[in-house]
């Protein structure tokens, strides 16, 4: 199938480089998403601590227990609204990550298919008689690899949809409690 070892080495290097590039791109997108979630969590935690301290101070300065309870009750609605806003922002970040991940993966997959198709065509155009079975085995292996990728891609999309559904459910519950 390969007419010389150099051709095989070049084909292997091309595939390895492409896989590494894809991995690096997807890893970078994942890290960016994690950074966004962490920043959201830190901002939310900071806000919650500040609001809790302010509420505690107001409660301690209340004239009597009834006034302190009223201060606490007045803070419930803004707290519920804050939780809804957090869930909405988290959902937005997850949706953005999903879109970027999907776009990057699909772009790299299209490029990989094109490169491999060209490589297979170049390699197989001068196949020695009797090597057709080897060529077919390689083509089948490549098709199976792409099918495996599609399965992983589909499973990833389903997992992200499940997370988005849970966020939507949480938003709905928070919204109902707020009313």
Secondary structure, DSSP 8 states (H G I E B T S, - for coil): --SSHHHHHHHHHHHHHHHHHHHHHHHHHHHHHHHHHHHHHHHHHHHHHHHHHHHHHHHHT-SSHHHHHHHHHHHHHHHHHHHHHHHHHHHHHHHHHHHHHHHHHHHHHHHHHHHHHHHHHHHHTT--TT-HHHHHHHHHHHHHHHHHHHHHHHHHHHHHHHHHHHHHHHHHHHHHHH-
